[in-house]
Amino acid sequence: MGFLRDLGGWHLLILLVLVLVAVGVVVLVSAIFVGTAGKGKSSQRSGADAAGPEQQGLPPSVADELAKLAALRASGALTEAEYVAAKARLLGQ
């Protein structure tokens, strides 16, 4: 680092300020990218929030169960009689 010995007082001060500014810019840019990555994670979390209650550890609601029954009936996995019986059982009738 012989070039630092050759620098005068003002030149050394300017070099120090430039180094500090460069470090600040790097920290700022990395903070922005970490913030952006965090937003991506929060959107993933909101996607998980939009997922079914079973995935969140909550018991399924009656509306969720009715929707599942309707999907099973539409796919042919349940007959109309099975659908009606399961719906009545779910609604407590």
C-alpha positions as CSV (number, residue, x, y, z in Angstrom):
1,M,0.0,0.0,0.0
2,G,2.7,2.4,-0.9
3,F,0.3,4.6,-2.9
4,L,-1.4,5.6,0.4
5,R,1.9,7.1,1.6
6,D,2.1,9.1,-1.5
7,L,-1.3,10.7,-1.0
8,G,-1.6,14.1,0.7
9,G,-4.0,14.8,3.5
10,W,-6.9,16.0,1.3
11,H,-6.5,13.2,-1.2
12,L,-6.5,10.6,1.6
13,L,-9.7,12.2,3.1
14,I,-11.4,12.1,-0.3
15,L,-10.4,8.4,-0.7
16,L,-11.8,7.6,2.7
17,V,-15.1,9.4,1.9
18,L,-15.4,7.5,-1.4
19,V,-14.8,4.2,0.3
20,L,-17.4,5.0,3.0
21,V,-19.9,6.1,0.3
22,A,-19.3,2.8,-1.6
23,V,-19.8,0.8,1.5
24,G,-23.1,2.7,2.2
25,V,-24.3,2.0,-1.4
26,V,-23.5,-1.7,-1.0
27,V,-25.4,-1.9,2.3
28,L,-28.4,0.0,0.8
29,V,-28.6,-2.2,-2.3
30,S,-28.3,-5.3,-0.2
31,A,-31.1,-4.0,2.1
32,I,-33.3,-3.4,-0.9
33,F,-32.7,-6.9,-2.2
34,V,-33.3,-8.5,1.2
35,G,-36.5,-6.4,1.5
36,T,-37.6,-7.6,-2.0
37,A,-36.9,-11.2,-1.0
38,G,-38.8,-10.7,2.2
39,K,-41.8,-9.4,0.1
40,G,-41.6,-12.5,-1.9
41,K,-41.8,-14.5,1.2
42,S,-44.7,-12.5,2.5
43,S,-46.6,-13.1,-0.8
44,Q,-45.9,-16.8,-0.3
45,R,-47.2,-16.5,3.2
46,S,-50.4,-14.8,1.9
47,G,-50.7,-17.7,-0.5
48,A,-50.5,-20.0,2.4
49,D,-53.1,-17.8,4.2
50,A,-55.3,-18.3,1.1
51,A,-54.9,-22.0,1.4
52,G,-57.4,-24.2,3.1
53,P,-57.7,-24.1,6.9
54,E,-56.4,-27.7,7.2
55,Q,-53.0,-26.5,5.9
56,Q,-53.1,-23.8,8.6
57,G,-53.9,-26.3,11.4
58,L,-57.5,-25.0,11.8
59,P,-60.5,-27.2,11.6
60,P,-62.4,-27.0,8.3
61,S,-65.5,-24.9,8.2
62,V,-68.9,-26.3,7.2
63,A,-68.7,-24.2,4.0
64,D,-65.3,-25.8,3.1
65,E,-66.6,-29.3,3.7
66,L,-69.7,-28.5,1.5
67,A,-67.4,-27.3,-1.2
68,K,-65.4,-30.5,-1.0
69,L,-68.5,-32.6,-1.2
70,A,-69.7,-30.6,-4.2
71,A,-66.4,-31.1,-5.9
72,L,-66.5,-34.8,-5.2
73,R,-70.0,-35.1,-6.6
74,A,-69.0,-33.1,-9.7
75,S,-66.0,-35.4,-10.3
76,G,-68.2,-38.5,-10.0
77,A,-66.5,-39.7,-6.8
78,L,-69.9,-39.4,-5.0
79,T,-73.3,-40.4,-6.2
80,E,-76.2,-38.0,-5.7
81,A,-77.5,-40.1,-2.9
82,E,-74.1,-40.2,-1.1
83,Y,-73.8,-36.4,-1.6
84,V,-77.3,-35.7,-0.1
85,A,-76.5,-38.0,2.9
86,A,-73.1,-36.5,3.6
87,K,-74.6,-33.0,3.2
88,A,-77.4,-33.8,5.7
89,R,-74.9,-35.3,8.1
90,L,-72.7,-32.3,7.8
91,L,-75.5,-29.8,8.3
92,G,-76.9,-31.9,11.3
93,Q,-80.2,-32.7,9.7
